[in-house]
Amino acid sequence: MDKSLVGSGSKLETFSDEVFFEIFDRLSPNDLFKTFYGLNSRLNTILTDSRMRFRDNLSSLTPKQFHSYVQNVLPQIIDRFISFTFGTYDTDEYQQVHLFLHRYAVDLRLFQHLRTLVIIKMTIDDFPMIQSAISSLEHLVNIRLSVDSEGVDTMSFVHIDNDLLAGPKLKRVKMDMCARTTFYNVTTLSNVEQLSIVWCQMQELTHLLQYSPCLTTLKATICGLNDVDLWTQSICGNLHQRCSSRLNSLKLVIDSIRFDYLLLLLEELGQLRSLWLLLNHYEYLDADKWENLFQTSLTQLDHLDLTIALTKPFQSANSPNQMLMFSPPHIACIKFNTKFWFQRGWRAKLDEYDHCVRLTVSNHALPI
């Protein structure tokens, strides 16, 4: 940059601090300090002003750029970030999160004014440290966390507790943990309004719902249900009393859960206005059960996006090796295209491929 443009007596020098804050808010801290720091005392003062806030995303930095940033830029502004993203999608090149937390031992608790935190592909072993640090970030509004699949197997767990969800200003949380996520350690009400989870079991999700009174939007992948009898006794007629009455949008990917158990959950959520489901078992082709649900429980539902994807040959949810005889999907599709469904603006269509069929019922589907 031509130093005469920002030297003593230049027009730029007449701008207020607030104008500089507005301009600098659009630039990355790395570019700011490389370009402006050291040009004159006025700019140095602005860049180090406690009112100056920063946003940055380190995910695209090369290893060399990352090392320089953490050593030279980050220490000067760590307590003034309002949005910070780190981690790389390609962890084969380098594990940025591990370097950040261990080689450089950056303490996340120092991000005192952080409102948005995104961590991309942490190791599963680093999660407890991160969760503990998040409890100190009282200004957080948005959290997005993902775990690298390397080192994760079918026996891996991620245990969520109050440290992660009980922030006083926390509103939006997205967790893609590549492992079963549990919530039994959540015992404090949260203020979270939008939540996305990959993946958990049904009983863990319903436990979390009881501590999420402000929740309006939920997206989750659910696989499996343990302690069926206990879960059934605890949920029937009770969940709607403890669950958020504000929950109006639900998006679920369901695997290895019987239709009757899903119905028990949905019957407790009568306030829903939008429902999106991806299902993979033949039982869900029962149009009569769906119609009864929408007539008696989900009476306020406006938007429906229901997809039932079945691989050929069709098998039982309970006995994977057992072949079943039932009405073909095209018969089910006809039942989903009757007067009841038309009156609600919902249409069904069937797509058939070599190895699977997909039945879709939604506001957007065209009748066959």
PARO-527860 format. One record per residue (C-alpha): residue number from 1; residue in one letter; y negated, x negated, z negated. Coordinates in steps of 0.1 Angstrom, whole numbers, plus 2048, in hexadecimal, padded with zeros to 3 digits. Layout:
<rs>
R kolkol nuvex py px pz
R NUM a Y X Z
...
</rs>
This chain:
<rs>
R kolkol nuvex py px pz
R 1 m 800 800 800
R 2 d 7DC 7F5 808
R 3 k 7CE 7EC 7E6
R 4 s 7AB 7F5 7F1
R 5 l 7B5 819 7F2
R 6 v 7BC 819 7CD
R 7 g 7A5 7FE 7C1
R 8 s 787 801 7AB
R 9 g 76D 81A 7B8
R 10 s 784 82A 7D2
R 11 k 784 84F 7D7
R 12 l 7A7 850 7C9
R 13 e 79A 843 7A8
R 14 t 785 863 7A4
R 15 f 7A3 87A 7A3
R 16 s 7AC 888 781
R 17 d 7CC 87F 76F
R 18 e 7DA 8A1 776
R 19 v 7D6 89C 79C
R 20 f 7EA 87C 799
R 21 f 804 88D 784
R 22 e 808 8A8 79F
R 23 i 80B 88E 7BB
R 24 f 822 877 7A8
R 25 d 839 894 79F
R 26 r 844 895 7C4
R 27 l 84F 871 7C4
R 28 s 86D 860 7B5
R 29 p 866 849 797
R 30 n 875 82C 7AA
R 31 d 85D 830 7C7
R 32 l 840 836 7AF
R 33 f 844 816 79C
R 34 k 84B 801 7BB
R 35 t 82C 80F 7CC
R 36 f 812 815 7B2
R 37 y 81A 802 792
R 38 g 805 7E3 78F
R 39 l 7EB 7ED 7A9
R 40 n 7D1 7F3 78E
R 41 s 7CD 7FC 76A
R 42 r 7C5 821 771
R 43 l 7E6 827 783
R 44 n 7F9 813 769
R 45 t 7EA 829 74E
R 46 i 7F4 849 761
R 47 l 817 83D 767
R 48 t 81C 836 742
R 49 d 809 855 736
R 50 s 81F 869 71F
R 51 r 815 889 732
R 52 m 824 87C 752
R 53 r 846 88B 759
R 54 f 861 87F 771
R 55 r 87F 88C 785
R 56 d 899 877 795
R 57 n 8BB 877 7A6
R 58 l 8CE 856 7A5
R 59 s 8ED 862 7B8
R 60 s 8E4 853 7D9
R 61 l 8DA 830 7CC
R 62 t 8EF 812 7D7
R 63 p 8FE 7FD 7BB
R 64 k 8E1 7E3 7BF
R 65 q 8C6 7FE 7BD
R 66 f 8D7 80F 7A0
R 67 h 8D8 7EF 78B
R 68 s 8B4 7E7 793
R 69 y 8A9 80A 78A
R 70 v 8BB 80B 768
R 71 q 8AE 7E9 75E
R 72 n 88A 7EC 76B
R 73 v 87F 810 76F
R 74 l 893 825 757
R 75 p 888 814 736
R 76 q 863 81C 73E
R 77 i 867 841 743
R 78 i 888 84D 733
R 79 d 877 863 71A
R 80 r 861 874 734
R 81 f 87C 882 74C
R 82 i 87E 8A7 750
R 83 s 89A 8A6 76B
R 84 f 8B4 88B 76E
R 85 t 8D3 888 784
R 86 f 8EB 86B 784
R 87 g 90E 864 790
R 88 t 91D 85F 7B3
R 89 y 933 876 7C8
R 90 d 945 858 7D6
R 91 t 953 847 7B7
R 92 d 968 82F 7CC
R 93 e 948 81B 7D2
R 94 y 93E 81A 7AE
R 95 q 940 82F 78E
R 96 q 91B 834 788
R 97 v 91F 84A 769
R 98 h 936 830 758
R 99 l 91E 814 75F
R 100 f 901 829 752
R 101 l 912 831 731
R 102 h 925 811 72B
R 103 r 918 7F2 73D
R 104 y 8F4 7FC 737
R 105 a 8FB 812 719
R 106 v 8E0 82B 721
R 107 d 8DC 844 705
R 108 l 8D8 867 713
R 109 r 8C7 871 6F3
R 110 l 8A8 85E 6FE
R 111 f 8A1 877 71A
R 112 q 88D 88B 700
R 113 h 87B 8A2 718
R 114 l 898 8A8 731
R 115 r 89B 8CC 73E
R 116 t 8B5 8C6 759
R 117 l 8D2 8AF 757
R 118 v 8EC 8A9 773
R 119 i 909 891 76E
R 120 i 91F 88C 78C
R 121 k 943 881 788
R 122 m 944 873 765
R 123 t 966 867 758
R 124 i 978 881 742
R 125 d 978 867 726
R 126 d 952 866 726
R 127 f 94D 88B 722
R 128 p 94E 88B 6FB
R 129 m 932 871 6FA
R 130 i 91D 885 713
R 131 q 923 8A6 701
R 132 s 918 897 6E0
R 133 a 8F8 889 6EF
R 134 i 8EF 8AA 700
R 135 s 8EC 8BA 6DD
R 136 s 8CD 8A5 6D7
R 137 l 8BB 8B0 6F7
R 138 e 8AA 8CF 6EA
R 139 h 895 8D5 709
R 140 l 8B3 8D8 721
R 141 v 8B3 8F7 737
R 142 n 8CC 8ED 752
R 143 i 8EC 8D9 750
R 144 r 904 8D1 76C
R 145 l 922 8BB 764
R 146 s 940 8B0 779
R 147 v 95E 89A 771
R 148 d 96E 882 789
R 149 s 992 88C 791
R 150 e 99E 869 78C
R 151 g 9B1 866 76C
R 152 v 9B4 88C 768
R 153 d 9D6 89D 768
R 154 t 9E6 8BE 75F
R 155 m 9E6 8B5 73A
R 156 s 9C0 8AC 739
R 157 f 9A8 8C1 725
R 158 v 983 8C2 721
R 159 h 979 8D2 700
R 160 i 957 8E3 6FF
R 161 d 945 8E8 6DE
R 162 n 924 8F3 6D0
R 163 d 913 8D1 6D9
R 164 l 914 8DA 6FE
R 165 l 90A 8FF 6FE
R 166 a 8F5 905 6DF
R 167 g 8D4 8F6 6EC
R 168 p 8B7 90D 6E3
R 169 k 8A9 90E 706
R 170 l 8C9 90A 71A
R 171 k 8CC 924 735
R 172 r 8E2 918 752
R 173 v 903 904 74F
R 174 k 91B 8F9 76A
R 175 m 93B 8E6 761
R 176 d 954 8D9 77B
R 177 m 96C 8C6 764
R 178 c 98B 8C2 77B
R 179 a 99F 8CA 75B
R 180 r 9A6 8E7 745
R 181 t 986 8EF 732
R 182 t 989 8FE 70F
R 183 f 96F 910 6FA
R 184 y 981 916 6D8
R 185 n 968 8FE 6C8
R 186 v 94B 914 6D2
R 187 t 941 927 6B3
R 188 t 91B 92B 6B7
R 189 l 909 944 6CC
R 190 s 8F9 935 6EB
R 191 n 8DA 93E 700
R 192 v 8EC 936 721
R 193 e 8E5 94F 73C
R 194 q 8F7 941 75A
R 195 l 919 92F 756
R 196 s 931 920 76F
R 197 i 953 912 764
R 198 v 970 900 776
R 199 w 98A 907 768
R 200 c 996 918 748
R 201 q 9B0 931 73C
R 202 m 9A9 956 737
R 203 q 9AA 956 711
R 204 e 992 938 710
R 205 l 979 94A 726
R 206 t 979 96A 711
R 207 h 974 955 6F2
R 208 l 955 946 702
R 209 l 948 967 70D
R 210 q 946 972 6E9
R 211 y 92D 956 6E2
R 212 s 918 95B 701
R 213 p 902 97A 6F9
R 214 c 8E7 971 713
R 215 l 8FF 96B 730
R 216 t 8F6 97D 751
R 217 t 909 969 76B
R 218 l 92C 95A 767
R 219 k 940 946 781
R 220 a 963 939 776
R 221 t 984 92E 783
R 222 i 99F 93C 76C
R 223 c 9C3 930 76C
R 224 g 9DD 93E 754
R 225 l 9DD 952 734
R 226 n 9EF 947 714
R 227 d 9F6 95D 6F5
R 228 v 9F5 97D 70A
R 229 d 9FD 995 6ED
R 230 l 9E2 986 6D7
R 231 w 9C9 985 6F3
R 232 t 9D0 9A9 6FC
R 233 q 9CB 9B5 6D8
R 234 s 9AB 9A2 6D4
R 235 i 99A 9AD 6F5
R 236 c 9A3 9D2 6F9
R 237 g 984 9E6 6EF
R 238 n 975 9C8 6DD
R 239 l 967 9B0 6F6
R 240 h 94B 9C7 703
R 241 q 93E 9C9 6DF
R 242 r 93B 9A3 6DC
R 243 c 935 999 700
R 244 s 913 998 710
R 245 s 906 9BA 71C
R 246 r 8F1 9A7 735
R 247 l 90F 999 748
R 248 n 90A 9A9 76A
R 249 s 918 990 783
R 250 l 93B 983 781
R 251 k 94C 96B 799
R 252 l 971 961 792
R 253 v 98C 94D 7A3
R 254 i 9AC 959 794
R 255 d 9CE 947 794
R 256 s 9EE 950 781
R 257 i 9E1 96E 76F
R 258 r 9F0 991 772
R 259 f 9DB 9AD 780
R 260 d 9DE 9C2 760
R 261 y 9CF 9A6 74C
R 262 l 9B2 9A2 764
R 263 l 9AC 9C7 761
R 264 l 9AB 9C5 73B
R 265 l 98F 9AB 73E
R 266 l 97B 9BE 759
R 267 e 97E 9DF 746
R 268 e 96A 9CF 729
R 269 l 94E 9C6 741
R 270 g 941 9E8 74B
R 271 q 91D 9DB 750
R 272 l 926 9C6 76E
R 273 r 911 9CC 78E
R 274 s 921 9B0 7A3
R 275 l 945 9A5 7A5
R 276 w 954 989 7BA
R 277 l 979 982 7B7
R 278 l 992 96A 7C9
R 279 l 9B6 974 7C1
R 280 n 9D8 967 7CC
R 281 h 9F3 97F 7C2
R 282 y A02 99E 7D2
R 283 e 9FC 9B5 7B4
R 284 y 9D6 9B5 7BC
R 285 l 9DD 9C9 7DC
R 286 d 9E0 9E8 7C7
R 287 a 9C2 9FC 7D3
R 288 d 9C9 A18 7BB
R 289 k 9C5 A01 79C
R 290 w 9A4 9F4 7AB
R 291 e 997 A17 7B1
R 292 n 99F A22 78E
R 293 l 98D A03 780
R 294 f 96D A0A 794
R 295 q 96E A2F 78C
R 296 t 973 A2C 766
R 297 s 966 A0A 75B
R 298 l 951 9F8 775
R 299 t 93C A16 77E
R 300 q 91C A02 782
R 301 l 92A 9EA 79B
R 302 d 915 9E6 7BB
R 303 h 921 9C6 7CB
R 304 l 946 9BF 7D0
R 305 d 956 9A1 7E1
R 306 l 97B 9A2 7DC
R 307 t 992 98A 7EE
R 308 i 9B8 98A 7EB
R 309 a 9C8 96C 7FB
R 310 l 9EE 96B 7FE
R 311 t A05 950 80B
R 312 k A24 95A 81F
R 313 p A3E 962 813
R 314 f A30 977 7F7
R 315 q A3C 96E 7D4
R 316 s A3A 97C 7B0
R 317 a A1E 96F 799
R 318 n A38 96D 77C
R 319 s A56 960 790
R 320 p A4A 949 7AC
R 321 n A6C 946 7BB
R 322 q A72 96B 7BC
R 323 m A6B 97D 7DD
R 324 l A5B 9A0 7DA
R 325 m A5B 9BF 7EF
R 326 f A3A 9D2 7F0
R 327 s A23 9E4 808
R 328 p A17 9CD 823
R 329 p 9F3 9C0 820
R 330 h 9E9 9D6 83E
R 331 i 9F3 9F5 82B
R 332 a 9DF 9E9 80D
R 333 c 9C1 9E4 824
R 334 i 9C3 A08 830
R 335 k 9C2 A14 80C
R 336 f 9A3 9FF 806
R 337 n 992 A10 823
R 338 t 992 A33 816
R 339 k 976 A4B 80C
R 340 f 972 A3D 7E9
R 341 w 96B A1A 7F6
R 342 f 955 A26 813
R 343 q 93F A3A 7FB
R 344 r 937 A1A 7E8
R 345 g 930 A07 808
R 346 w 94F 9F1 804
R 347 r 965 9E9 822
R 348 a 986 9D6 825
R 349 k 992 9BF 840
R 350 l 9B2 9AC 844
R 351 d 9B5 989 853
R 352 e 9D8 97C 85B
R 353 y 9E1 958 861
R 354 d A02 945 867
R 355 h A08 93E 842
R 356 c 9F2 956 82F
R 357 v 9DF 977 830
R 358 r 9BD 97E 822
R 359 l 9B1 9A1 818
R 360 t 98C 9A4 811
R 361 v 97A 9C2 802
R 362 s 954 9C0 800
R 363 n 932 9CD 809
R 364 h 932 9B6 827
R 365 a 956 9BA 835
R 366 l 959 9CE 855
R 367 p 973 9E9 857
R 368 i 991 9E1 86C
</rs>
